[in-house]
Amino acid sequence: MHGIPASDGDRRIDWGQTSVDYAAWRPDYPPEFYDRLAGQGIGRPGQRVLDLGTGVGFLALNFARRGAIVSGVDIAAGQIRVARESAEREELSVDFRVAAAEETSLPDHAFDAITASQCWLYFDRERAIAEVCRLLAPQGVLMICHFCWLPREDAIARASEQLVLQFNPQWTGADWSGVIPEMPAWAVGRFEKVGGFVFDTPVRFTRERWRGRMRACRGVGAALPVDEVEAYDRAHAALLERIAPEEFDIVHRVDCFVLRPLDP
């Protein structure tokens, strides 16, 4: 998500706390996203891809399904555990490792493409840029992307966010504007934009699935203690019974930047 800070005041964010809900309820990018990426040369068979901040492995697993040679790193051991379990169930070969994006310990110039979904804001950018440049093969690219609901356009999403703020007033992810910049500010002068796209897509939820999706967000499952997560979920269930049908769509915005490092 563009334009939000990496922290929520003094509240600790631990994505490993919400790995189960994340894997079960957080939607993956739609097939159109992966098709568009393939059209821009990312995730093709035989391509060497590294997914930074891989989480539970959505991007990495999809690239592996398409025949790419894939590695994925994340600093949260719980996320990597779930990602490995998913790969084993599908009998996919993905090298998932617990490692920081800024210091992967992977070989120099080993990857044709490096990807980062909704995680670049958490990295030490100078160190992450240096690591990306070290890891990319000549003419390799960095792809960053996001998949976010639009609270200013959807009443259910907006009401759910307001409830999160009652339980976690420090959460800074609410009321996202939906604005996508022409170029990420941190990339100016460091990378050239060689591709990318933006599109909106409806995502179908049941009340149960939307509850799970909100539990897996940064302001709830990644930040609150278990008893507060459960209290939020009960309140959210009651809210949805009042304002939402059993099934509904939440429009999400997908954005992607394909960047190539400039010569030093």
C-alpha positions as a Markdown table, in Angstrom:
| # | Residue | x | y | z |
|---|---|---|---|---|
| 1 | Met | 0.0 | 0.0 | 0.0 |
| 2 | His | 1.5 | 3.3 | -1.1 |
| 3 | Gly | 1.8 | 6.2 | 1.3 |
| 4 | Ile | 1.5 | 4.4 | 4.7 |
| 5 | Pro | 4.3 | 4.2 | 7.3 |
| 6 | Ala | 6.1 | 1.0 | 8.2 |
| 7 | Ser | 5.1 | 1.2 | 11.8 |
| 8 | Asp | 2.0 | 1.8 | 14.0 |
| 9 | Gly | 3.3 | 4.0 | 16.8 |
| 10 | Asp | 4.9 | 1.9 | 19.4 |
| 11 | Arg | 2.8 | -1.2 | 18.7 |
| 12 | Arg | 4.9 | -4.2 | 17.5 |
| 13 | Ile | 3.9 | -5.8 | 14.2 |
| 14 | Asp | 4.5 | -9.5 | 13.9 |
| 15 | Trp | 3.1 | -11.1 | 10.7 |
| 16 | Gly | 4.0 | -14.6 | 12.1 |
| 17 | Gln | 1.2 | -14.1 | 14.6 |
| 18 | Thr | -1.4 | -14.2 | 11.9 |
| 19 | Ser | 0.2 | -16.8 | 9.5 |
| 20 | Val | -2.8 | -19.3 | 9.8 |
| 21 | Asp | -5.4 | -16.6 | 9.1 |
| 22 | Tyr | -3.2 | -15.1 | 6.4 |
| 23 | Ala | -2.9 | -18.3 | 4.5 |
| 24 | Ala | -6.5 | -19.3 | 5.0 |
| 25 | Trp | -8.4 | -16.1 | 4.3 |
| 26 | Arg | -6.2 | -13.5 | 2.6 |
| 27 | Pro | -6.9 | -13.6 | -1.1 |
| 28 | Asp | -4.1 | -14.2 | -3.6 |
| 29 | Tyr | -3.7 | -11.9 | -6.5 |
| 30 | Pro | -6.1 | -12.7 | -9.3 |
| 31 | Pro | -5.0 | -14.8 | -12.4 |
| 32 | Glu | -5.0 | -11.6 | -14.5 |
| 33 | Phe | -2.1 | -10.3 | -12.4 |
| 34 | Tyr | 0.1 | -13.3 | -13.1 |
| 35 | Asp | -0.8 | -13.3 | -16.7 |
| 36 | Arg | 0.1 | -9.6 | -17.0 |
| 37 | Leu | 3.4 | -10.2 | -15.2 |
| 38 | Ala | 4.2 | -13.1 | -17.6 |
| 39 | Gly | 3.4 | -10.7 | -20.5 |
| 40 | Gln | 6.1 | -8.4 | -19.1 |
| 41 | Gly | 8.6 | -11.3 | -18.7 |
| 42 | Ile | 8.2 | -12.1 | -15.0 |
| 43 | Gly | 7.5 | -15.6 | -13.8 |
| 44 | Arg | 8.1 | -17.5 | -17.0 |
| 45 | Pro | 9.3 | -21.1 | -17.2 |
| 46 | Gly | 13.0 | -21.5 | -16.3 |
| 47 | Gln | 13.3 | -17.9 | -15.0 |
| 48 | Arg | 15.2 | -17.5 | -11.7 |
| 49 | Val | 12.9 | -15.6 | -9.4 |
| 50 | Leu | 13.5 | -14.5 | -5.8 |
| 51 | Asp | 10.4 | -13.3 | -3.8 |
| 52 | Leu | 11.4 | -11.0 | -0.9 |
| 53 | Gly | 9.1 | -10.8 | 2.1 |
| 54 | Thr | 7.4 | -13.8 | 0.7 |
| 55 | Gly | 5.0 | -14.2 | 3.6 |
| 56 | Val | 3.0 | -17.5 | 3.1 |
| 57 | Gly | 4.4 | -17.7 | -0.4 |
| 58 | Phe | 1.6 | -16.5 | -2.7 |
| 59 | Leu | 3.8 | -15.1 | -5.4 |
| 60 | Ala | 6.5 | -17.7 | -5.0 |
| 61 | Leu | 4.1 | -20.6 | -5.3 |
| 62 | Asn | 2.4 | -19.1 | -8.4 |
| 63 | Phe | 5.7 | -18.6 | -10.1 |
| 64 | Ala | 6.7 | -22.2 | -9.3 |
| 65 | Arg | 3.4 | -23.4 | -10.8 |
| 66 | Arg | 4.3 | -21.7 | -14.0 |
| 67 | Gly | 7.7 | -23.4 | -14.2 |
| 68 | Ala | 10.0 | -20.7 | -12.8 |
| 69 | Ile | 12.9 | -21.6 | -10.5 |
| 70 | Val | 11.9 | -19.9 | -7.3 |
| 71 | Ser | 13.3 | -18.9 | -3.9 |
| 72 | Gly | 11.4 | -17.0 | -1.2 |
| 73 | Val | 12.7 | -15.3 | 1.9 |
| 74 | Asp | 10.9 | -13.8 | 4.9 |
| 75 | Ile | 12.1 | -12.7 | 8.3 |
| 76 | Ala | 9.0 | -14.3 | 10.0 |
| 77 | Ala | 9.6 | -18.0 | 10.7 |
| 78 | Gly | 5.9 | -18.7 | 11.0 |
| 79 | Gln | 5.2 | -17.4 | 7.5 |
| 80 | Ile | 8.0 | -19.5 | 6.0 |
| 81 | Arg | 6.7 | -22.6 | 7.8 |
| 82 | Val | 3.2 | -22.2 | 6.3 |
| 83 | Ala | 4.8 | -21.4 | 2.9 |
| 84 | Arg | 6.8 | -24.6 | 3.0 |
| 85 | Glu | 3.8 | -26.6 | 4.0 |
| 86 | Ser | 1.9 | -25.3 | 1.0 |
| 87 | Ala | 4.7 | -26.1 | -1.4 |
| 88 | Glu | 4.9 | -29.7 | 0.0 |
| 89 | Arg | 1.2 | -30.2 | -0.4 |
| 90 | Glu | 1.4 | -29.3 | -4.0 |
| 91 | Glu | 4.8 | -31.0 | -4.6 |
| 92 | Leu | 6.3 | -27.7 | -5.8 |
| 93 | Ser | 10.0 | -27.1 | -5.5 |
| 94 | Val | 10.5 | -23.7 | -3.9 |
| 95 | Asp | 13.6 | -22.7 | -1.8 |
| 96 | Phe | 11.9 | -21.0 | 1.2 |
| 97 | Arg | 14.3 | -19.5 | 3.7 |
| 98 | Val | 14.0 | -17.5 | 6.9 |
| 99 | Ala | 16.1 | -14.4 | 6.0 |
| 100 | Ala | 16.0 | -10.7 | 5.9 |
| 101 | Ala | 15.5 | -8.9 | 2.6 |
| 102 | Glu | 18.5 | -6.8 | 3.3 |
| 103 | Glu | 20.8 | -9.8 | 3.9 |
| 104 | Thr | 19.7 | -12.9 | 2.2 |
| 105 | Ser | 23.0 | -14.8 | 2.0 |
| 106 | Leu | 22.1 | -15.9 | -1.5 |
| 107 | Pro | 24.7 | -15.8 | -4.3 |
| 108 | Asp | 25.6 | -12.7 | -6.4 |
| 109 | His | 23.8 | -12.2 | -9.7 |
| 110 | Ala | 21.7 | -15.3 | -9.1 |
| 111 | Phe | 18.3 | -14.0 | -10.2 |
| 112 | Asp | 16.6 | -12.7 | -13.3 |
| 113 | Ala | 13.8 | -11.1 | -11.3 |
| 114 | Ile | 13.2 | -10.1 | -7.7 |
| 115 | Thr | 9.7 | -9.5 | -6.5 |
| 116 | Ala | 8.3 | -7.9 | -3.4 |
| 117 | Ser | 4.5 | -7.8 | -2.6 |
| 118 | Gln | 3.2 | -5.3 | -0.1 |
| 119 | Cys | 6.4 | -5.5 | 1.9 |
| 120 | Trp | 8.9 | -3.0 | 0.5 |
| 121 | Leu | 7.9 | -0.4 | 3.1 |
| 122 | Tyr | 9.1 | -2.6 | 5.9 |
| 123 | Phe | 12.7 | -2.9 | 4.6 |
| 124 | Asp | 15.7 | -0.8 | 5.3 |
| 125 | Arg | 15.6 | 0.7 | 1.8 |
| 126 | Glu | 19.2 | 1.6 | 1.3 |
| 127 | Arg | 20.3 | -1.9 | 2.4 |
| 128 | Ala | 17.5 | -3.6 | 0.4 |
| 129 | Ile | 18.4 | -1.7 | -2.8 |
| 130 | Ala | 22.0 | -2.7 | -2.4 |
| 131 | Glu | 21.0 | -6.3 | -1.8 |
| 132 | Val | 18.7 | -6.3 | -4.9 |
| 133 | Cys | 21.5 | -4.9 | -7.0 |
| 134 | Arg | 23.9 | -7.5 | -5.8 |
| 135 | Leu | 21.5 | -10.4 | -6.4 |
| 136 | Leu | 20.2 | -9.4 | -9.9 |
| 137 | Ala | 21.7 | -10.8 | -13.0 |
| 138 | Pro | 22.6 | -8.3 | -15.8 |
| 139 | Gln | 19.4 | -6.8 | -17.2 |
| 140 | Gly | 17.5 | -8.3 | -14.2 |
| 141 | Val | 14.4 | -6.5 | -12.8 |
| 142 | Leu | 12.8 | -5.7 | -9.5 |
| 143 | Met | 9.0 | -6.0 | -9.4 |
| 144 | Ile | 7.0 | -4.5 | -6.5 |
| 145 | Cys | 3.2 | -4.8 | -6.2 |
| 146 | His | 0.2 | -4.3 | -4.0 |
| 147 | Phe | -3.3 | -5.7 | -3.8 |
| 148 | Cys | -5.5 | -3.5 | -1.6 |
| 149 | Trp | -9.2 | -2.8 | -0.9 |
| 150 | Leu | -10.5 | 0.7 | -1.4 |
| 151 | Pro | -12.2 | 2.0 | 1.7 |
| 152 | Arg | -13.2 | 5.3 | 0.2 |
| 153 | Glu | -15.2 | 3.5 | -2.4 |
| 154 | Asp | -16.7 | 0.6 | -0.3 |
| 155 | Ala | -18.9 | 1.0 | 2.7 |
| 156 | Ile | -18.3 | -2.5 | 4.1 |
| 157 | Ala | -14.5 | -2.1 | 4.0 |
| 158 | Arg | -14.8 | 1.4 | 5.5 |
| 159 | Ala | -17.0 | 0.2 | 8.4 |
| 160 | Ser | -14.7 | -2.7 | 9.1 |
| 161 | Glu | -11.7 | -0.4 | 9.2 |
| 162 | Gln | -13.5 | 1.9 | 11.7 |
| 163 | Leu | -14.0 | -1.1 | 13.9 |
| 164 | Val | -10.3 | -1.9 | 13.7 |
| 165 | Leu | -9.5 | 1.6 | 14.9 |
| 166 | Gln | -11.7 | 1.1 | 18.0 |
| 167 | Phe | -9.5 | -1.8 | 19.0 |
| 168 | Asn | -6.2 | -0.5 | 17.7 |
| 169 | Pro | -6.2 | 3.4 | 17.4 |
| 170 | Gln | -2.5 | 3.3 | 16.4 |
| 171 | Trp | -3.2 | 1.4 | 13.1 |
| 172 | Thr | -2.1 | 3.6 | 10.2 |
| 173 | Gly | -3.4 | 1.5 | 7.4 |
| 174 | Ala | -7.0 | 2.8 | 7.4 |
| 175 | Asp | -8.6 | 5.1 | 4.8 |
| 176 | Trp | -6.1 | 4.5 | 2.0 |
| 177 | Ser | -6.6 | 7.0 | -0.8 |
| 178 | Gly | -6.1 | 4.5 | -3.6 |
| 179 | Val | -3.6 | 6.8 | -5.3 |
| 180 | Ile | -0.8 | 5.1 | -7.2 |
| 181 | Pro | 2.3 | 7.3 | -7.9 |
| 182 | Glu | 3.9 | 7.4 | -11.3 |
| 183 | Met | 7.1 | 6.1 | -9.7 |
| 184 | Pro | 7.9 | 5.2 | -6.1 |
| 185 | Ala | 9.8 | 8.1 | -4.5 |
| 186 | Trp | 12.5 | 5.8 | -3.2 |
| 187 | Ala | 13.2 | 4.5 | -6.7 |
| 188 | Val | 13.8 | 7.9 | -8.4 |
| 189 | Gly | 17.4 | 8.2 | -9.5 |
| 190 | Arg | 18.1 | 4.6 | -8.6 |
| 191 | Phe | 15.9 | 2.6 | -11.0 |
| 192 | Glu | 14.2 | 3.1 | -14.4 |
| 193 | Lys | 10.6 | 2.0 | -14.8 |
| 194 | Val | 10.5 | -0.6 | -17.6 |
| 195 | Gly | 7.0 | -1.9 | -17.0 |
| 196 | Gly | 4.0 | -2.1 | -14.8 |
| 197 | Phe | 0.2 | -1.7 | -14.6 |
| 198 | Val | -2.8 | -0.8 | -12.4 |
| 199 | Phe | -6.2 | -2.3 | -12.5 |
| 200 | Asp | -9.2 | -2.8 | -10.2 |
| 201 | Thr | -10.9 | -6.1 | -9.6 |
| 202 | Pro | -13.9 | -7.3 | -7.5 |
| 203 | Val | -13.1 | -9.9 | -4.9 |
| 204 | Arg | -16.0 | -12.0 | -3.7 |
| 205 | Phe | -16.3 | -12.6 | 0.1 |
| 206 | Thr | -18.7 | -14.3 | 2.4 |
| 207 | Arg | -19.1 | -12.7 | 5.9 |
| 208 | Glu | -16.9 | -15.5 | 7.3 |
| 209 | Arg | -14.2 | -14.9 | 4.7 |
| 210 | Trp | -14.2 | -11.2 | 5.1 |
| 211 | Arg | -13.9 | -11.7 | 8.9 |
| 212 | Gly | -10.8 | -13.9 | 8.3 |
| 213 | Arg | -9.4 | -11.4 | 5.9 |
| 214 | Met | -9.7 | -8.6 | 8.4 |
| 215 | Arg | -8.2 | -10.7 | 11.2 |
| 216 | Ala | -5.2 | -11.2 | 9.0 |
| 217 | Cys | -4.6 | -7.5 | 8.5 |
| 218 | Arg | -1.8 | -5.6 | 10.1 |
| 219 | Gly | -4.0 | -3.7 | 12.5 |
| 220 | Val | -5.6 | -6.9 | 14.0 |
| 221 | Gly | -3.8 | -10.3 | 13.8 |
| 222 | Ala | -0.3 | -8.9 | 13.3 |
| 223 | Ala | -0.6 | -6.5 | 16.2 |
| 224 | Leu | -3.2 | -7.4 | 18.8 |
| 225 | Pro | -3.0 | -10.1 | 21.5 |
| 226 | Val | -5.1 | -13.2 | 21.0 |
| 227 | Asp | -7.9 | -12.1 | 23.3 |
| 228 | Glu | -8.3 | -8.7 | 21.6 |
| 229 | Val | -8.3 | -10.4 | 18.1 |
| 230 | Glu | -11.1 | -12.6 | 19.3 |
| 231 | Ala | -13.0 | -9.6 | 20.7 |
| 232 | Tyr | -12.6 | -7.7 | 17.4 |
| 233 | Asp | -13.8 | -10.7 | 15.5 |
| 234 | Arg | -16.9 | -11.1 | 17.6 |
| 235 | Ala | -17.7 | -7.4 | 17.1 |
| 236 | His | -17.0 | -7.6 | 13.4 |
| 237 | Ala | -19.3 | -10.6 | 13.0 |
| 238 | Ala | -22.1 | -8.6 | 14.6 |
| 239 | Leu | -21.3 | -5.6 | 12.5 |
| 240 | Leu | -21.5 | -7.6 | 9.3 |
| 241 | Glu | -24.8 | -9.2 | 10.2 |
| 242 | Arg | -26.2 | -5.6 | 10.4 |
| 243 | Ile | -24.6 | -4.1 | 7.2 |
| 244 | Ala | -23.6 | -6.9 | 4.8 |
| 245 | Pro | -25.4 | -9.6 | 2.8 |
| 246 | Glu | -24.1 | -13.1 | 3.2 |
| 247 | Glu | -22.0 | -12.7 | 0.0 |
| 248 | Phe | -20.6 | -9.4 | -1.4 |
| 249 | Asp | -17.8 | -8.0 | -3.5 |
| 250 | Ile | -15.0 | -5.7 | -2.2 |
| 251 | Val | -13.2 | -3.9 | -5.0 |
| 252 | His | -9.4 | -4.1 | -4.8 |
| 253 | Arg | -6.8 | -2.1 | -6.6 |
| 254 | Val | -3.8 | -4.0 | -8.0 |
| 255 | Asp | -0.6 | -2.1 | -8.9 |
| 256 | Cys | 2.8 | -3.2 | -10.1 |
| 257 | Phe | 6.1 | -1.5 | -11.0 |
| 258 | Val | 8.8 | -3.3 | -12.9 |
| 259 | Leu | 12.1 | -1.5 | -12.3 |
| 260 | Arg | 15.6 | -2.0 | -13.5 |
| 261 | Pro | 18.6 | -0.6 | -11.6 |
| 262 | Leu | 20.4 | 2.3 | -13.1 |
| 263 | Asp | 24.1 | 1.9 | -13.7 |
| 264 | Pro | 26.0 | 3.3 | -10.6 |
